[in-house]
């Protein structure tokens, strides 16, 4: 069987052809070439999703993000497309989930309560609050606190992917950028953007050691929750809890600093 042209074209060649011509067939070849990346990102996001969110739906949403990435990617800037596209794919999935309003109002309310408790306690204590302290702040037993963390774990899936706008709609910083060093589609960072990144990095450094490990392993090393559990020798559900706690701590710190910017 003869080898097709799309099989022998290098990444550089196919990108040059698409950017020079805008040919839809070439774009379709790019979509086909990077479709496995969509499945990979969707799979990582699916692990914490509630049962009513289908993997195939996440893949469909991610394709929109991939197409957006293909349209906006600038090979001349020198960074890898997969790094750039991963962010856009996640964003496409998150946008669709938000549009569907997939998180029940009651769960959103619990998530806000947990975030507020972390913010109040850690501001007052000047350090990371323990589980026992947060439970007491909320008036819950430890069993009730652990159940609360489990209930809101789905909201944490999107949290580290959330963008924190610091200027125009095209000027955005993601928490993941501070870990993986991802480059965005415009390399000129202004002072405010750098300050936001500094705050995010400091917030991550201040996490309790176990939570910081989970964040680093999940977002930087790109391990699954199951794989992280094997590394840390804990259950997958425990990793999910640690992830959720870390995210709510980070969101509390970010909210405080966001208010300082406004």
C-alpha positions as CSV (number, residue, x, y, z in Angstrom):
1,X,0.0,0.0,0.0
2,X,1.4,3.4,-1.0
3,X,2.2,5.8,1.8
4,X,-0.2,8.8,1.7
5,X,1.2,12.4,1.6
6,X,-0.1,13.2,5.0
7,X,1.8,10.3,6.5
8,X,5.2,11.6,5.2
9,X,4.8,15.3,5.9
10,X,6.7,16.4,9.0
11,X,5.1,18.6,11.6
12,X,6.9,21.6,10.3
13,X,5.8,20.9,6.8
14,X,2.1,20.4,7.6
15,X,2.0,23.5,9.8
16,X,3.6,25.6,7.1
17,X,1.2,24.3,4.5
18,X,-1.8,25.1,6.7
19,X,-0.7,28.5,7.7
20,X,0.2,29.4,4.1
21,X,-3.0,28.1,2.5
22,X,-5.7,27.8,5.2
23,X,-6.7,24.6,3.4
24,X,-9.5,22.8,5.2
25,X,-8.2,19.4,4.2
26,X,-4.9,20.2,5.8
27,X,-6.7,21.4,8.9
28,X,-8.5,18.1,9.0
29,X,-5.2,16.3,8.8
30,X,-4.0,18.3,11.8
31,X,-7.2,17.4,13.7
32,X,-6.7,13.7,13.0
33,X,-3.0,13.9,13.9
34,X,-3.7,15.5,17.3
35,X,-7.0,13.7,18.1
36,X,-5.2,11.4,20.6
37,X,-4.2,14.4,22.6
38,X,-7.8,15.3,23.0
39,X,-8.6,11.8,24.3
40,X,-5.6,12.1,26.7
41,X,-6.7,15.4,28.2
42,X,-10.4,14.3,28.4
43,X,-9.3,11.1,30.1
44,X,-7.4,13.0,32.8
45,X,-10.3,15.3,33.4
46,X,-12.8,12.5,33.4
47,X,-11.4,10.8,36.5
48,X,-13.0,13.3,38.9
49,X,-16.2,13.9,37.0
50,X,-19.5,12.8,38.3
51,X,-21.1,9.7,36.7
52,X,-23.5,11.8,34.5
53,X,-20.6,13.3,32.6
54,X,-19.7,11.0,29.7
55,X,-16.1,10.6,28.5
56,X,-17.2,10.8,24.8
57,X,-18.9,14.1,25.5
58,X,-15.6,15.4,27.0
59,X,-13.8,14.3,23.9
60,X,-16.4,16.1,21.7
61,X,-16.0,19.3,23.7
62,X,-12.2,19.0,23.5
63,X,-12.2,18.8,19.7
64,X,-13.6,22.4,19.7
65,X,-10.6,23.4,21.8
66,X,-8.2,21.6,19.5
67,X,-9.7,23.4,16.5
68,X,-9.3,26.7,18.3
69,X,-5.6,25.8,19.1
70,X,-4.9,24.9,15.4
71,X,-6.4,28.3,14.3
72,X,-4.4,30.4,16.8
73,X,-1.1,28.5,17.0
74,X,1.9,30.4,15.7
75,X,4.7,28.1,14.8
76,X,7.1,31.0,14.4
77,X,7.1,31.6,18.2
78,X,9.0,28.3,18.6
79,X,7.0,26.5,21.3
80,X,5.5,23.0,20.9
81,X,2.0,22.7,19.6
82,X,1.1,20.0,22.1
83,X,1.9,22.3,25.1
84,X,-0.2,25.0,23.6
85,X,-3.0,22.8,22.5
86,X,-3.4,21.1,25.9
87,X,-4.5,24.3,27.5
88,X,-6.9,25.1,24.7
89,X,-8.4,21.6,24.8
90,X,-9.0,21.8,28.5
91,X,-10.5,25.3,28.0
92,X,-12.9,23.9,25.3
93,X,-14.1,21.2,27.7
94,X,-14.5,23.6,30.6
95,X,-16.4,26.1,28.5
96,X,-18.9,23.5,27.4
97,X,-19.3,22.1,31.0
98,X,-20.0,25.6,32.2
99,X,-22.5,26.2,29.5
100,X,-24.3,23.0,30.7
101,X,-24.1,24.2,34.3
102,X,-23.2,20.6,35.2
103,X,-22.5,21.2,38.9
104,X,-25.6,21.3,41.1
105,X,-26.3,24.5,43.0
106,X,-26.1,22.7,46.3
107,X,-22.6,21.5,45.5
108,X,-21.5,25.0,44.4
109,X,-22.7,26.3,47.7
110,X,-20.7,23.7,49.7
111,X,-17.6,24.5,47.6
112,X,-18.0,28.2,48.4
113,X,-18.4,27.4,52.1
114,X,-15.2,25.3,52.1
115,X,-13.3,27.9,50.2
116,X,-14.5,30.7,52.6
117,X,-13.5,28.6,55.7
118,X,-9.9,28.1,54.3
119,X,-9.7,31.8,53.5
120,X,-10.9,32.9,57.0
121,X,-8.8,30.4,58.9
122,X,-5.5,30.7,57.0
123,X,-5.8,34.5,57.1
124,X,-6.3,34.4,60.8
125,X,-3.7,31.7,61.6
126,X,-1.1,32.9,59.1
127,X,-0.4,29.2,58.1
128,X,-2.2,26.3,56.4
129,X,-5.2,25.2,58.4
130,X,-5.5,21.6,59.5
131,X,-8.5,19.4,58.6
132,X,-9.6,19.5,62.3
133,X,-9.4,23.3,62.3
134,X,-11.4,23.6,59.1
135,X,-14.0,21.1,60.3
136,X,-14.4,23.1,63.6
137,X,-14.7,26.3,61.7
138,X,-17.6,24.8,59.7
139,X,-19.1,23.2,62.8
140,X,-18.7,19.7,61.4
141,X,-17.4,16.4,62.7
142,X,-14.4,15.0,61.0
143,X,-16.6,12.4,59.2
144,X,-18.9,15.2,58.0
145,X,-15.9,17.2,56.9
146,X,-14.5,14.3,54.8
147,X,-17.9,13.8,53.2
148,X,-18.0,17.5,52.3
149,X,-14.6,17.3,50.7
150,X,-15.8,14.2,48.7
151,X,-19.0,16.0,47.7
152,X,-17.1,19.0,46.2
153,X,-14.3,17.1,44.6
154,X,-15.9,17.4,41.2
155,X,-15.8,21.2,41.3
156,X,-12.0,21.0,41.9
157,X,-11.5,19.4,38.4
158,X,-12.0,22.7,36.7
159,X,-10.4,24.9,39.4
160,X,-6.8,24.5,38.4
161,X,-7.7,25.1,34.8
162,X,-9.6,28.3,35.5
163,X,-8.0,31.4,34.0
164,X,-7.4,34.4,36.1
165,X,-7.9,37.4,33.8
166,X,-5.5,40.2,34.5
167,X,-6.2,42.5,31.5
168,X,-7.8,41.9,28.1
169,X,-9.6,38.7,27.3
170,X,-6.4,37.5,25.5
171,X,-4.2,38.1,28.5
172,X,-4.7,35.3,30.9
173,X,-2.8,33.3,33.5
174,X,-3.5,29.7,34.5
175,X,-2.4,28.0,37.6
176,X,-1.1,25.1,35.5
177,X,1.2,27.5,33.8
178,X,3.1,28.1,37.0
179,X,3.8,24.4,37.3
180,X,4.5,23.2,33.8
181,X,6.0,26.4,32.4
182,X,3.6,26.4,29.5
183,X,4.0,29.2,27.0
184,X,1.0,31.2,25.8
185,X,0.2,32.5,22.4
186,X,1.8,35.9,23.1
187,X,5.2,36.0,24.9
188,X,5.3,39.6,26.1
189,X,4.3,39.4,29.8
190,X,3.4,42.7,31.5
191,X,4.2,43.5,35.1
192,X,0.8,42.7,36.4
193,X,0.8,39.3,34.7
194,X,4.2,38.5,36.3
195,X,2.8,39.5,39.7
196,X,-0.1,37.1,39.2
197,X,2.3,34.3,38.4
198,X,4.3,35.1,41.5
199,X,1.2,34.9,43.7
200,X,0.2,31.6,42.2
201,X,3.7,30.1,42.7
202,X,3.8,31.3,46.3
203,X,0.3,30.0,47.0
204,X,1.4,26.5,45.8
205,X,4.5,26.6,47.9
206,X,2.4,27.3,51.0
207,X,0.3,24.2,50.6
208,X,0.7,21.4,53.1
209,X,3.4,18.9,51.9
210,X,1.0,16.1,50.9
211,X,-1.3,18.4,49.0
212,X,1.6,20.1,47.2
213,X,2.9,16.6,46.2
214,X,-0.5,15.8,44.6
215,X,-0.7,19.0,42.7
216,X,2.9,18.6,41.4
217,X,2.3,15.0,40.4
218,X,-1.0,15.6,38.7
219,X,-0.4,18.8,36.9
220,X,3.4,18.7,36.3
221,X,4.2,15.0,36.1
222,X,0.8,14.4,34.6
223,X,0.1,11.2,36.6
224,X,-3.5,10.0,37.0
225,X,-5.0,10.0,40.5
226,X,-4.6,6.2,40.5
227,X,-0.9,6.5,39.7
228,X,-0.4,9.2,42.3
229,X,-2.1,6.9,44.9
230,X,0.5,4.2,44.1
231,X,3.4,6.7,44.4
232,X,2.1,8.0,47.7
233,X,0.8,4.6,48.9
234,X,-2.7,5.9,49.6
235,X,-6.1,5.1,47.9
236,X,-7.3,6.9,44.8
237,X,-10.1,8.4,46.8
238,X,-7.6,9.8,49.3
239,X,-5.7,11.4,46.5
240,X,-9.0,12.9,45.2
241,X,-9.6,14.4,48.7
242,X,-6.1,15.9,48.9
243,X,-6.5,17.4,45.4
244,X,-9.8,18.9,46.4
245,X,-8.4,20.4,49.6
246,X,-5.4,21.9,47.7
247,X,-7.6,23.4,45.1
248,X,-9.9,25.1,47.7
249,X,-6.9,26.4,49.6
250,X,-5.5,27.9,46.3
251,X,-8.8,29.4,45.3
252,X,-9.1,31.1,48.7
253,X,-5.6,32.6,48.4
254,X,-6.3,33.7,44.8
255,X,-9.6,35.3,45.7
256,X,-7.9,37.3,48.4
257,X,-5.2,38.5,46.0
258,X,-7.7,39.1,43.2
259,X,-9.6,41.5,45.5
260,X,-6.3,43.4,46.0
261,X,-6.0,43.9,42.3
262,X,-9.5,45.3,41.9
